[in-house]
Amino acid sequence: MKNFIKKHLLKTALLISGVASMQSCSKNFAEINTNPDAVATSTPQFIFTKAQYDGTSNMLNLLLGTMQYTTSYNDVAGFGSKYIQSQSTSSSSAFSNAYPNEINEITEVIKAVTGDATKVNLLAEARIWRVYCFSRLTDLYGDIPYSQAAQGYNSSIYSPVYDAQKDIYANMLAELDAAAQSLDASKATFGSSDLIYSGNTTQWKKFAYSLMLRLGMRMTKVDVAAAQTWVTKAITGGVIMADADIAKVAYVGSGQDINKNPLALSLLNSDYIKADGNSNTEGGKYQDVFINYLKQNNDPRLPVISVVYTTGTADTTSVNQKGMSAMLSAKPSNFVTFSEPRQNTLLLLSSPRLVFTAAESYFLLAEAALRGWYSGATVSASYQNGISASMRQWAVIAGSAGSITTNQIDTYIKYHQLTTSGTFDQQMAQIYTQFWVGVFPDAQEVFASYRRTGYPALTPNNYVGNATGGLIFRRMLYPLSEQNLNTVSYKAAIARQGADSFLTRIWWDKQ
């Protein structure tokens, strides 16, 4: 009996101790389980900065190979120029990166500032940046989640529908129009949190109308009337035409990687960090198509962007530059003799990332003039202004190392006049071949203009084992995760748009 009483008392004591312990824990439960580093409400300025950074750095570098600027003898690294079947899933990276980063971030910014009359500029600039991010994404994939995108936290939408690209374009253009008109220089902006214009509303308006010009011109093959309407509206609103108004993100070039130009950082890490012409980890070099064109046309940009290493010494002499064939499958014995990006221009970690340039505006205006939609300058004048701006922008990128003299620019233009007596297609070929050279290294934008116009007239690299039957692809592939996690929406998209393949044409890429 005594043993029973002892055991009972012991159990009671343990139970009381446990209850007391639980009460002690529950007393401070909220404090213990609250993250001291978390905030209850979002700070739109901070998120906007991150959305700009992510939106600018999310780019498919493989398109440098597709537009025949660069290549590699390595089948894996050379996917962009070789279209290797086994590496085809790499084309989904822009999609996979965008939604959890810039798309989600800019959506949160818009949520935070909507409805506050004092933050009209913050809302307008966020809407414009949202269009930039979505436009780059839909131009790669076609139909994408848009109206329900980034609504998992806000509305518990975990399987967003894919909107038709036609509808996405209609909404993006309307967003640009409304945002541009709502900008008010008398009210608050993002200020220094804005990596592009530091809140300058005049420049943001020019950026909005420049994007409108770009997107409006995209539609020339599918809805020429709508294209003309939006292009003329953009021109009337005022687009980027001065170097001072170029949309760009600056980088300090040192410290953490977030402080470094993302394109330069990627190229350095993948190939060019040792700067000896031979120790290129992934086998990258400039492609012969690009270098040959620059050499044949005595282009003063060649020594600015290209270098070949002769006995370990960097040589920028134009005559010594040589591009590598995209058809190589092993490292050639003369690998060191091929040209690669120059360290203090294209690979400069402190260089700005150009988002929208005056050169692009002028080339688009040249086409608008050719179509009779722009009377502010002749086709020839806009074309020449595009060439001039594209050469000047290398000084914007790299300072004195990128400087091209006025005499060099004038001489180049003298020998590359637009043949205004030629047919529409002949003049388009000249305009968009110069666009190809002038907008480099923005291969993603060149990829879009190439699909729309057919220029420059690139010959596909029909490499063994390619995924396209020897053709330059027309779109990127959706991530495999979409097939598994968003099955219904994914299937609806491909039923409407066409097979999830490289050769399916997106809405504005009408054959």
C-alpha positions as CSV (number, residue, x, y, z in Angstrom):
1,M,0.0,0.0,0.0
2,K,2.8,2.4,0.9
3,N,4.5,1.7,-2.5
4,F,1.2,2.5,-4.3
5,I,0.8,5.9,-2.4
6,K,4.4,6.8,-3.2
7,K,3.9,6.1,-6.9
8,H,0.7,8.1,-6.9
9,L,2.3,11.1,-5.2
10,L,5.2,10.9,-7.7
11,K,2.9,11.0,-10.7
12,T,0.9,13.8,-9.2
13,A,4.1,15.8,-8.6
14,L,5.3,15.2,-12.2
15,L,1.9,16.3,-13.6
16,I,1.8,19.5,-11.5
17,S,5.4,20.2,-12.6
18,G,4.4,19.6,-16.3
19,V,1.4,21.9,-16.0
20,A,3.4,24.6,-14.3
21,S,6.0,24.3,-17.0
22,M,3.4,24.5,-19.8
23,Q,1.9,27.6,-18.1
24,S,5.3,29.1,-18.0
25,C,5.8,28.5,-21.7
26,S,2.4,29.7,-22.7
27,K,2.8,32.9,-20.7
28,N,5.5,34.2,-23.2
29,F,4.3,32.2,-26.2
30,A,3.6,35.2,-28.5
31,E,6.9,36.8,-27.7
32,I,9.0,33.7,-28.1
33,N,7.3,32.8,-31.4
34,T,7.6,36.2,-33.0
35,N,10.4,36.8,-35.4
36,P,12.3,39.9,-34.2
37,D,13.6,40.6,-37.7
38,A,10.1,40.5,-39.4
39,V,7.9,43.5,-40.1
40,A,4.1,43.6,-39.9
41,T,3.7,45.8,-42.9
42,S,5.7,46.0,-46.2
43,T,7.9,49.0,-47.0
44,P,7.2,49.6,-50.8
45,Q,10.4,51.6,-51.3
46,F,12.6,48.6,-50.3
47,I,10.6,46.1,-52.3
48,F,10.6,48.4,-55.4
49,T,14.4,48.5,-55.3
50,K,14.6,44.7,-55.2
51,A,11.9,44.4,-58.0
52,Q,14.0,46.6,-60.2
53,Y,17.2,44.7,-59.5
54,D,15.6,41.3,-60.1
55,G,13.7,42.5,-63.2
56,T,16.9,43.8,-64.7
57,S,19.1,40.8,-63.9
58,N,16.6,38.1,-64.9
59,M,17.8,37.6,-68.5
60,L,18.4,34.6,-70.7
61,N,22.1,34.9,-71.5
62,L,21.8,31.9,-73.8
63,L,20.1,34.3,-76.3
64,L,23.6,35.8,-76.9
65,G,24.3,32.6,-78.7
66,T,20.9,32.5,-80.5
67,M,21.4,35.9,-81.9
68,Q,24.9,34.7,-83.0
69,Y,27.0,37.1,-80.8
70,T,28.7,34.3,-78.9
71,T,29.1,30.6,-78.9
72,S,31.0,27.7,-77.2
73,Y,32.5,24.4,-78.3
74,N,30.9,23.0,-75.1
75,D,27.5,21.4,-76.0
76,V,26.0,22.3,-72.6
77,A,27.2,25.9,-72.4
78,G,26.5,26.4,-76.1
79,F,22.8,25.6,-76.0
80,G,21.8,29.1,-77.2
81,S,23.8,28.8,-80.4
82,K,23.4,25.0,-80.9
83,Y,19.9,24.4,-79.6
84,I,21.0,21.0,-78.0
85,Q,18.0,18.8,-77.2
86,S,19.5,17.6,-73.9
87,Q,19.8,21.1,-72.6
88,S,16.4,22.4,-73.7
89,T,15.0,22.8,-70.2
90,S,17.5,25.7,-69.6
91,S,15.2,27.9,-71.6
92,S,12.6,27.8,-68.8
93,S,14.9,29.7,-66.3
94,A,13.5,33.2,-67.0
95,F,10.0,31.9,-66.2
96,S,11.1,30.1,-63.0
97,N,13.0,33.1,-61.8
98,A,10.5,35.8,-62.5
99,Y,7.4,34.8,-60.5
100,P,8.9,34.3,-57.1
101,N,11.1,37.4,-57.5
102,E,10.3,40.5,-59.6
103,I,6.6,39.6,-60.4
104,N,5.8,38.8,-56.8
105,E,7.8,41.9,-55.5
106,I,6.2,44.5,-57.8
107,T,2.8,43.1,-57.1
108,E,3.4,43.7,-53.4
109,V,4.5,47.2,-54.1
110,I,1.3,47.9,-56.1
111,K,-0.8,46.4,-53.3
112,A,1.0,48.6,-50.7
113,V,0.5,52.0,-52.5
114,T,-2.9,51.6,-54.2
115,G,-5.6,53.9,-52.9
116,D,-3.2,56.5,-51.4
117,A,-3.6,59.7,-53.3
118,T,-0.2,60.9,-52.0
119,K,1.5,57.9,-53.6
120,V,0.2,58.3,-57.1
121,N,3.8,58.4,-58.5
122,L,4.8,55.3,-56.6
123,L,1.8,53.5,-58.1
124,A,2.5,54.8,-61.6
125,E,6.2,53.8,-61.6
126,A,5.4,50.4,-60.1
127,R,2.8,49.8,-62.8
128,I,5.3,50.8,-65.5
129,W,7.9,48.5,-64.1
130,R,5.4,45.7,-63.9
131,V,4.7,46.1,-67.6
132,Y,8.5,45.9,-68.3
133,C,8.8,42.7,-66.3
134,F,5.8,41.0,-67.8
135,S,6.5,42.1,-71.3
136,R,9.9,40.5,-71.3
137,L,8.3,37.3,-70.0
138,T,5.4,37.0,-72.4
139,D,7.7,37.8,-75.3
140,L,9.7,34.7,-74.5
141,Y,6.8,32.3,-73.7
142,G,3.6,33.7,-75.2
143,D,0.6,32.9,-72.9
144,I,1.6,33.2,-69.3
145,P,0.0,33.7,-65.8
146,Y,-0.8,37.4,-65.7
147,S,-4.2,38.5,-64.2
148,Q,-3.9,35.9,-61.4
149,A,-0.1,36.0,-61.1
150,A,1.5,36.5,-57.6
151,Q,-1.8,36.1,-55.8
152,G,-1.0,33.1,-53.7
153,Y,-0.6,35.0,-50.5
154,N,-3.2,37.7,-51.2
155,S,-6.0,35.6,-52.7
156,S,-4.9,31.9,-52.2
157,I,-4.6,31.5,-56.0
158,Y,-2.0,28.7,-56.3
159,S,-2.8,27.6,-59.8
160,P,-3.1,30.8,-61.8
161,V,-4.6,30.7,-65.2
162,Y,-2.5,31.6,-68.3
163,D,-3.8,34.7,-70.0
164,A,-3.8,34.9,-73.8
165,Q,-0.9,37.0,-75.0
166,K,-3.3,39.2,-77.0
167,D,-5.1,40.1,-73.8
168,I,-1.9,40.6,-71.9
169,Y,-0.7,43.1,-74.5
170,A,-4.0,45.0,-74.5
171,N,-3.8,45.3,-70.7
172,M,-0.1,46.2,-70.7
173,L,-0.6,49.0,-73.2
174,A,-3.6,50.4,-71.2
175,E,-1.5,50.2,-68.0
176,L,1.3,52.3,-69.6
177,D,-1.1,54.8,-70.9
178,A,-2.9,55.3,-67.6
179,A,0.4,55.3,-65.6
180,A,2.1,57.8,-67.8
181,Q,-0.8,60.2,-67.6
182,S,-1.1,59.9,-63.8
183,L,2.5,60.9,-63.1
184,D,2.6,64.2,-61.1
185,A,5.9,66.0,-60.6
186,S,4.5,67.8,-57.5
187,K,4.0,64.6,-55.5
188,A,6.3,62.2,-53.7
189,T,8.3,59.6,-55.6
190,F,10.5,56.6,-54.7
191,G,13.4,58.9,-54.7
192,S,16.8,57.2,-54.1
193,S,15.0,53.8,-53.8
194,D,14.4,54.1,-57.6
195,L,17.5,52.5,-59.2
196,I,16.7,53.8,-62.7
197,Y,15.6,57.5,-62.5
198,S,15.7,58.3,-58.7
199,G,12.0,59.2,-59.0
200,N,12.3,61.7,-61.9
201,T,8.7,61.7,-63.2
202,T,9.6,63.3,-66.5
203,Q,12.0,60.5,-67.3
204,W,9.6,57.8,-66.1
205,K,7.0,59.2,-68.5
206,K,9.5,58.9,-71.4
207,F,10.3,55.3,-70.3
208,A,6.6,54.5,-70.3
209,Y,6.0,55.8,-73.7
210,S,9.2,54.1,-75.0
211,L,7.8,50.8,-73.8
212,M,4.6,51.7,-75.5
213,L,6.5,52.3,-78.7
214,R,8.2,48.9,-78.4
215,L,5.1,47.0,-77.6
216,G,3.0,48.8,-80.2
217,M,5.5,48.0,-82.9
218,R,5.4,44.3,-81.8
219,M,1.9,44.1,-83.2
220,T,2.6,45.0,-86.8
221,K,2.1,41.5,-88.1
222,V,-1.1,40.7,-86.2
223,D,-3.0,44.0,-85.8
224,V,-1.4,46.8,-87.8
225,A,-4.2,49.3,-87.0
226,A,-3.7,48.9,-83.3
227,A,0.0,49.0,-83.8
228,Q,-0.3,52.4,-85.5
229,T,-2.6,53.7,-82.8
230,W,-0.2,52.8,-80.0
231,V,2.9,53.8,-81.8
232,T,1.6,57.3,-82.7
233,K,0.3,57.7,-79.1
234,A,3.8,56.8,-77.8
235,I,5.5,59.3,-80.1
236,T,3.1,62.0,-79.2
237,G,3.7,61.3,-75.5
238,G,7.5,61.6,-75.9
239,V,10.0,58.7,-76.0
240,I,13.7,58.4,-74.9
241,M,15.9,60.2,-77.5
242,A,18.7,61.7,-75.3
243,D,21.5,59.8,-73.7
244,A,20.6,61.4,-70.4
245,D,17.2,59.8,-70.5
246,I,18.5,56.2,-71.1
247,A,16.8,53.8,-68.6
248,K,19.6,52.1,-66.8
249,V,20.6,50.5,-63.5
250,A,24.0,51.5,-62.1
251,Y,26.3,49.1,-60.1
252,V,29.3,49.9,-57.9
253,G,31.1,46.8,-59.1
254,S,32.6,45.7,-55.7
255,G,31.5,43.9,-52.6
256,Q,28.6,41.5,-52.8
257,D,27.5,40.2,-56.2
258,I,24.3,42.2,-56.0
259,N,26.5,45.3,-56.5
260,K,27.9,44.0,-59.8
261,N,26.5,44.3,-63.3
262,P,24.7,40.9,-63.7
263,L,25.6,40.3,-67.3
264,A,29.3,41.0,-66.8
265,L,29.3,38.9,-63.6
266,S,27.7,36.0,-65.4
267,L,30.1,36.1,-68.3
268,L,33.1,36.5,-66.1
269,N,32.1,33.6,-63.9
270,S,31.3,31.3,-66.8
271,D,34.3,32.0,-69.0
272,Y,36.4,35.1,-68.9
273,I,37.6,35.6,-65.3
274,K,41.2,34.6,-66.0
275,A,41.5,36.9,-69.0
276,D,44.1,34.8,-70.8
277,G,42.1,33.7,-73.8
278,N,42.5,30.0,-73.0
279,S,41.2,29.2,-69.5
280,N,37.5,29.6,-70.5
281,T,35.7,27.2,-68.2
282,E,32.7,26.8,-70.5
283,G,34.5,27.4,-73.8
284,G,32.9,30.7,-74.7
285,K,34.0,33.1,-77.4
286,Y,32.5,35.6,-79.8
287,Q,30.7,33.9,-82.7
288,D,32.2,34.3,-86.2
289,V,29.0,35.7,-87.6
290,F,29.1,38.8,-85.3
291,I,32.9,39.4,-85.6
292,N,32.9,39.0,-89.3
293,Y,30.1,41.5,-89.8
294,L,31.9,44.1,-87.6
295,K,35.2,43.6,-89.4
296,Q,33.7,43.7,-92.9
297,N,32.0,47.0,-92.1
298,N,35.0,48.6,-90.4
299,D,32.8,49.1,-87.3
300,P,34.5,51.2,-84.7
301,R,32.7,49.3,-81.9
302,L,34.8,46.2,-82.6
303,P,37.9,47.2,-80.7
304,V,35.7,48.6,-77.9
305,I,33.9,45.3,-77.2
306,S,36.4,42.7,-78.4
307,V,39.8,41.4,-77.5
308,V,42.1,38.6,-78.5
309,Y,45.0,37.4,-76.3
310,T,48.3,37.3,-78.1
311,T,51.0,35.6,-75.9
312,G,48.9,36.6,-72.9
313,T,48.6,40.2,-73.9
314,A,45.2,41.8,-74.6
315,D,45.0,43.0,-78.2
316,T,42.0,45.1,-79.4
317,T,43.3,45.6,-82.9
318,S,40.4,45.1,-85.3
319,V,42.3,43.2,-87.9
320,N,43.3,40.6,-85.3
321,Q,39.8,39.8,-84.1
322,K,38.4,36.5,-85.1
323,G,35.1,34.8,-84.2
324,M,34.6,31.1,-83.5
325,S,32.3,28.7,-85.3
326,A,29.2,27.5,-83.5
327,M,29.6,24.1,-85.1
328,L,32.6,23.0,-83.0
329,S,32.1,20.1,-80.6
330,A,35.6,20.1,-79.0
331,K,38.1,22.7,-78.0
332,P,40.1,23.6,-81.1
333,S,43.9,23.8,-80.9
334,N,43.8,27.5,-81.8
335,F,41.2,28.4,-79.2
336,V,43.3,31.2,-77.8
337,T,43.2,33.0,-81.2
338,F,39.5,33.6,-81.0
339,S,38.0,36.9,-79.8
340,E,36.1,37.3,-76.5
341,P,34.5,40.2,-74.6
342,R,36.8,43.0,-73.5
343,Q,37.4,43.2,-69.7
344,N,37.0,46.9,-69.2
345,T,33.9,47.4,-71.4
346,L,31.4,44.5,-71.7
347,L,32.8,42.7,-68.7
348,L,33.1,45.8,-66.5
349,L,31.4,44.9,-63.2
350,S,30.7,48.6,-62.4
351,S,29.1,49.3,-65.7
352,P,25.3,50.1,-65.8
353,R,22.8,47.7,-67.2
354,L,20.9,49.5,-70.0
355,V,17.2,48.8,-69.9
356,F,16.0,51.0,-72.7
357,T,18.2,53.1,-74.9
358,A,17.9,56.1,-77.2
359,A,19.3,53.9,-80.0
360,E,16.3,51.5,-79.7
361,S,13.9,54.5,-79.9
362,Y,15.5,55.9,-83.0
363,F,15.5,52.5,-84.8
364,L,11.8,52.0,-84.0
365,L,11.1,55.6,-85.1
366,A,12.9,54.8,-88.4
367,E,10.5,52.0,-89.0
368,A,7.5,54.2,-87.9
369,A,8.7,56.8,-90.4
370,L,9.0,54.2,-93.1
371,R,5.4,53.1,-92.4
372,G,4.2,56.8,-92.5
373,W,3.4,56.9,-88.8
374,Y,6.1,59.4,-87.8
375,S,6.7,62.8,-89.4
376,G,9.2,64.2,-86.9
377,A,12.2,63.1,-88.9
378,T,12.9,61.2,-92.1
379,V,13.5,57.5,-92.2
380,S,17.1,58.1,-93.0
381,A,17.6,60.7,-90.2
382,S,16.1,58.4,-87.6
383,Y,18.2,55.5,-88.9
384,Q,21.4,57.6,-88.6
385,N,20.5,58.9,-85.2
386,G,20.0,55.2,-84.1
387,I,23.5,54.4,-85.3
388,S,25.0,57.4,-83.6
389,A,23.3,56.8,-80.3
390,S,24.2,53.1,-80.3
391,M,27.9,54.1,-80.6
392,R,27.7,56.8,-78.0
393,Q,26.2,54.5,-75.5
394,W,29.4,52.5,-75.1
395,A,30.8,55.6,-73.3
396,V,27.7,55.4,-71.0
397,I,28.5,51.8,-70.3
398,A,32.3,52.0,-69.9
399,G,33.4,55.6,-69.8
400,S,36.6,56.5,-71.7
401,A,37.2,52.8,-72.5
402,G,34.0,52.8,-74.5
403,S,34.5,56.2,-76.2
404,I,34.0,56.4,-80.0
405,T,34.8,59.7,-81.6
406,T,32.4,61.8,-83.6
407,N,34.6,61.5,-86.6
408,Q,34.5,57.7,-86.3
409,I,30.7,57.8,-86.0
410,D,30.3,60.1,-89.0
411,T,32.6,58.1,-91.1
412,Y,30.7,54.9,-90.4
413,I,27.4,56.5,-91.2
414,K,28.8,57.9,-94.4
415,Y,29.5,54.4,-95.7
416,H,26.3,52.9,-94.3
417,Q,23.6,55.2,-95.7
418,L,20.1,53.9,-95.8
419,T,19.1,53.0,-99.3
420,T,15.8,55.0,-99.3
421,S,15.2,54.1,-102.9
422,G,15.0,50.4,-101.9
423,T,11.8,48.5,-101.2
424,F,10.2,48.4,-97.8
425,D,11.8,45.1,-97.0
426,Q,15.3,46.3,-98.1
427,Q,15.1,49.3,-95.8
428,M,13.8,47.1,-92.9
429,A,16.7,44.8,-93.5
430,Q,19.2,47.7,-93.1
431,I,17.4,49.2,-90.1
432,Y,17.2,46.0,-88.1
433,T,20.6,44.7,-89.1
434,Q,21.9,48.0,-87.5
435,F,19.5,47.3,-84.6
436,W,21.2,43.9,-84.1
437,V,24.6,45.5,-83.8
438,G,23.4,48.7,-82.0
439,V,21.3,47.1,-79.2
440,F,24.0,44.5,-78.3
441,P,24.3,43.1,-75.6
442,D,20.5,43.1,-75.1
443,A,20.1,39.8,-77.0
444,Q,16.6,39.3,-75.6
445,E,15.2,42.4,-77.3
446,V,17.1,41.6,-80.5
447,F,15.5,38.1,-80.4
448,A,12.1,39.7,-80.3
449,S,12.7,42.1,-83.2
450,Y,14.3,39.3,-85.2
451,R,11.2,37.1,-84.9
452,R,8.9,40.0,-85.8
453,T,10.9,41.4,-88.7
454,G,13.1,38.5,-89.9
455,Y,16.2,40.7,-89.6
456,P,19.1,40.4,-89.4
457,A,19.0,37.5,-91.9
458,L,20.7,35.0,-89.7
459,T,21.5,31.5,-90.9
460,P,20.5,28.8,-88.3
461,N,23.2,26.6,-86.8
462,N,22.1,23.1,-87.7
463,Y,24.2,21.4,-85.1
464,V,23.9,17.6,-84.6
465,G,21.4,16.7,-81.8
466,N,19.6,20.1,-81.9
467,A,16.0,20.4,-80.7
468,T,14.6,22.5,-83.6
469,G,15.4,20.6,-86.8
470,G,18.0,23.1,-87.6
471,L,15.8,26.2,-87.2
472,I,16.2,29.2,-84.9
473,F,13.6,28.7,-82.2
474,R,10.5,31.0,-81.8
475,R,9.8,30.7,-78.1
476,M,11.0,29.2,-74.8
477,L,9.7,26.1,-73.0
478,Y,7.5,26.4,-69.9
479,P,9.1,24.9,-66.7
480,L,8.4,21.2,-66.0
481,S,7.0,22.3,-62.6
482,E,4.1,24.0,-64.4
483,Q,3.1,20.6,-65.9
484,N,3.1,19.0,-62.5
485,L,1.8,21.8,-60.2
486,N,-0.4,23.9,-62.5
487,T,-1.6,21.2,-64.8
488,V,-5.1,22.5,-65.7
489,S,-3.9,26.0,-66.6
490,Y,-0.9,24.7,-68.4
491,K,-2.9,22.3,-70.6
492,A,-5.4,25.1,-71.3
493,A,-2.6,27.4,-72.5
494,I,-1.1,24.9,-74.9
495,A,-4.5,23.9,-76.2
496,R,-5.0,27.6,-77.1
497,Q,-1.5,28.6,-78.2
498,G,-0.1,25.4,-79.5
499,A,2.4,22.8,-78.4
500,D,4.9,23.6,-75.7
501,S,7.8,23.5,-78.2
502,F,10.5,25.8,-79.5
503,L,8.9,26.2,-82.9
504,T,5.4,27.2,-81.8
505,R,4.9,30.9,-82.6
506,I,3.5,33.2,-80.0
507,W,0.6,35.6,-80.8
508,W,2.4,38.5,-82.4
509,D,4.9,36.3,-84.2
510,K,2.5,35.6,-87.1
511,Q,4.0,33.7,-90.0
